[in-house]
Amino acid sequence: MSVFVLPLNTSSSPSAKADTYMPAQTAAEYSGYNLQYIRRLLVSGAIESIKVGQVWLVKVSSLNEYLNSIRKTCLLYTSDAADEE
């Protein structure tokens, strides 16, 4: 898995950590989503990213937050369905 660390933080604090990014293709493999769906999420702003030339770089922490929120939603939905039975 390709992961990049880019010093793109805008904080003036010297102790602020650099952001970690991965290419959209790697994000698709990591998440299990189709590459086109990942690109749609990036364009819509649902996941933080930057575009360098023709390559989308996905902010890893933002992707993980998105995946966790989707999993929580799925868990709530499935637990509600189980309660109705």
PyMOL commands that set and color helices and strands:
alter all, ss='L'
color gray80, all
select helices_A, chain A and resi 24-31+35-44+60-84
alter helices_A, ss='H'
color red, helices_A
select strands_A, chain A and resi 4-6+19-23+49-52+55-59
alter strands_A, ss='S'
color yellow, strands_A
deselect
rebuild
show_as cartoon
